[in-house]
Every structure is written in structure tokens, then in C-alpha cells.
Amino acid sequence: MTGDTVLRLTDVVKTFPGVRALDGVSLEVRAGEVHCLLGQNGAGKSTLIKVLAGVHRPDSGGVEWLGEPADFATPQAAMKAGIATIYQELDLVEYLSVAENVFLGHEPRRLAGFVSRGRMARRTKEILGGLGHAEIPPWREVRHLPSAGKQIVSMARALSRQARLIIMDEPSAVLAHDEVGNLFRIIRELTAQGIAVIYISHRLEEIREIGDRVTVLKDGRTTATDLPARSTPTRELVSLMTGRTIEYVFPERPQRTPGEELLRVTELSRAGEFADVSLTVHSGEIVGVAGLVGSGRSELLETIYGGRQADSGTVEARRRELRPGSVAAAVRAGIGMVPEERKAQALLLGEPIYRNITLANFPSYARGGFTNAAREQAVARRIADELDLRPRDVRRPVRTLSGGNQQKVVVGRWLAEQTSLLLLDEPTRGVDVGARTELYRIIRGLAADGVGVLLVSSEVPEVLGLADRVLVMREGRIIHEAPAADLDEGGVLDMIMAGSLLEEAEL
């Protein structure tokens, strides 16, 4: 039984440089309900979570908590108010005990001010018992617990603060099938006590089983709210998620015959990430991988590149098997990679543009222990001209560039090395629409010059608009392969979310 409204958002807006992450989000959450939040990657769900958790403050719009205007300036303020967040990547301190994690930041104390370990242990056991997991020892270090146990500890931490609203971000992602049933049991017990739950998941079958109402986000906006979770047709949910305000301007897809085989992946597996993946990429071909975050796409690219070592299977470049787990072997074979997080994984932000461009083959620009900066800059200027880098001054620190131009620098690094196969992981993340269109032109131009491209993107229109051939990936496996021209956005989204439009008549 649901009750009074505990949270109401009205036209909430949050903007970051180059992107409007929330563009007028409105919803309300009632006591004792499971309110499901649905949307594609990039729809604004993560930003919304962080606004509610006090990580970000909205630029405009209204936030009401328990009927009063609210402004959660810090995560501590949100937690004190009664809002707890369980992130997909659990934010536990691995080397602290269960009890220390549960009461981290609000430890029970004696009159003298010292932490009362006895009270902390007793209260932890009570909370864990209420969650049906009294068997978890309060003083066991969290790092020794399985994934399901860690998630229980996160829930116990939320309840230790007497949360009125618990936000769960993809809570089933790390759980086995039998553990999901226990999660749902706990959620039902929480809502029976009047606690509200915001439940975020890409799995429609879970939303139908545990949810009461659904709000759909698309491009940072609320496209629908107050939808009944169990009876809203799958087709309607998919349609609400795929309607768009962002324009995707793709260069015309040329009619071409792929050239020689550049990459062959055969039954590649890595425990807990992906299994039995086989694929090929040919010269002049763009192969797209569509899938949700957590489906194993990024891990697959990193393994092909040698950044991770596979448990089984092979990777061949031009019919020659690559040494597993060796980035150097991949680069020597002509493979380059543009990773998902350019600032953390690809760029030296304090270094000049030219140094970032020559980074992949730095020794070739050195002689006698000294670098030839003039030669580096000459190569970088040629790449800057090819990619229309702005500004052109390659001596500027790369951190001063826009997101789109930083991404051009990472791509340009591999152009300088005559790469034959390029792995692209979320190549347009965090760039504006204009820069996105330029990057599309660059990627198509590389393919026209004979470069093979393996592209991963959370945005289905991007995969369909750029790729010649598409692989659909779900839960670590390739479940479908087809020419991009034979697919549509709704059908691909339906596959990766495990919904079935073929079962629509049964709903």
C-alpha cells in the first residue's frame, strides 16, 4: 500500500560543460512504493541519482522532500534527511569490517566520545537479521564477502540511518538468479514498512515483477511518469525511450565491399565479463557493438587490445595470433584504441597537444636520450590539419581543449602511427552535437581509407548510423548479428533489454 508523497521533482535542470544532462525532469515518489526509473544510457538517470544524493546541485527546478522545499548541498545532507543511495559500483571500504561500513560516519559512541564497538556490532546484527542475513559476521572484512553479501551490507548501511527513501542503481547486476529473488523479498519488506524505493534497471522483467510505477527518461527529460509497471506494454516503454530531441547527422553510408580480414576473435571469454565471443572486422568496414553498460562491451575491447587477459579464446590480427594480455603486441600489429574515459585513460592533461599525439610511439621521436620536439610538433600539426583541430596550436596543454577536440587528439594519436584497426569505446561521450558530427565524419573517413573500425556505443542510433554491420551484446554474449541497414532502434533496444515485442500480445 503506497502512501503520501515523500519526494517531488519539478522541472529539474542540470548542465555540465557541453551537455545538458537534465532538461526538465519531473516525478514524484510515494511512501511504500517501488518507483522504477527507466531510460537508455545517457538519458540522465545517473545525474538524477547524484542530484538526489547531494553529489550535484540542480541549476533550476524544484525539489520537495517530505512536503518541504529541499536543497541537498552535500551527500551528508541527503543522508541525514533520510535518502540513501546504493550505487551499481558499491561504495564500500573493502578493508573495513561489515559493522564499520554499516555505521561509517555515524558510529555509536560512549559518553567519553569513544566508538562503542559493542553497540555497533549488536545493532549491525539486528539490521542484518531484519534483512534475513543474520549469518553475516559483523566483524568480517567486507572484501571477504561475495557480491550479494556486499549488497546486503549496503542496504544495512542505508537502514542504519533510518532512510525514508532508498535509491537502488542496477541492484541485480552483480547477483545470480536465486539472489535476485532474495533482493525482491527484502524490497517488499522495506516497502511494507513505508520506505520508498527508486529502482533503476534495464531489465523489463524485473520492473514488471517488483515495480509499482514507472518514470521514463529520454535525453534528460521526463517523457512519461506514473505508468503502471505491470501493465504498460513493452512496445510503449520502448517507444518512450527511443524518441529523441538530439539530431544525429551521419555521413552517407557508402556502398563498398570490405577488404582483407584485419581482426578475427574466436570464442574469447573472460570470467564474469563475457563468454564465447567471436567476430571479424575487415579493411574499410565499421563493425558496431550495441549493448548496455555492464554487458561486457568495454571489457571485450580492452581484452582485444591486450589491456586484459582472456581466460580462453584467441585474437588474430591479419591471420596472426596475438600474445594475450599484451598491449605492445596489439600496437605492433597495427591496433589502436580510443578508450571510454579519455581524461583518465588516454590523455596527459598537463602535457601539450603534440606530446599526447606522439605518445603511442614516443621512442621514435627520441635520439641519444633527448626528444626531438620539432619533429613531434611537425607530425602533430599534420594531424591537426587532417582532423580540423581547434585551436591549431599544438603546443597548448591538451586540458584547455573542448571535449570534442580532446577526442580528436586521441584519435589523431593513431593516425600518426598508420593504424590499420581502430577500437572505439564510446567515441562521442561528453561532446556537443557539432563535435559529434565532426567525429562521425572522421570515423567514416578512416573507413574510406581502408582502416577497420570496431565501435562500441551505448547510443543505439549512433551504432546504427555509423556501422556497416552490428553485433548486439547482452550479458556478456553476442546474441544477434546483422547489417545495420536491416535493423531499427526499437528492435535493437528490445534485444539488449531482454524484452520481447513478440510477446506483446500476452501483456
Secondary structure, DSSP 8 states (H G I E B T S, - for coil): ---SEEEEEEEEEEEETTEEEEEEEEEEEETT-EEEEE--TTSSHHHHHHHHTTSS--SEEEEEETTEE----SHHHHHHHTEEEE-SS----TTSBHHHHHTTTS--B-TTS-B-HHHHHHHHHHHHHHTT-TTS-TTSBGGGS-HHHHHHHHHHHHHHTT-SEEEEESTTTT--HHHHHHHHHHHHHHHHTT-EEEEE-S-HHHHHHH-SEEEEEETTEEEEEEEETTTS-HHHHHHHHH--SS-------------SEEEEEEEEEETTTEEEEEEEEETT-EEEEE--TTSSHHHHHHHHTTSS--SEEEEEETTEE--TT-HHHHHHTTEEEE-S-HHHHT--TTSBHHHHHSGGGGGGGEETTEE-HHHHHHHHHHHHHHHT-SS--TTSBGGGS-HHHHHHHHHHHHHTTT-SEEEEESTTTT--HHHHHHHHHHHHHHHHTT-EEEEEES-HHHHHHH-SEEEEEETTEEEEEEEGGG--HHHHHHHHTT--GGGGGG-
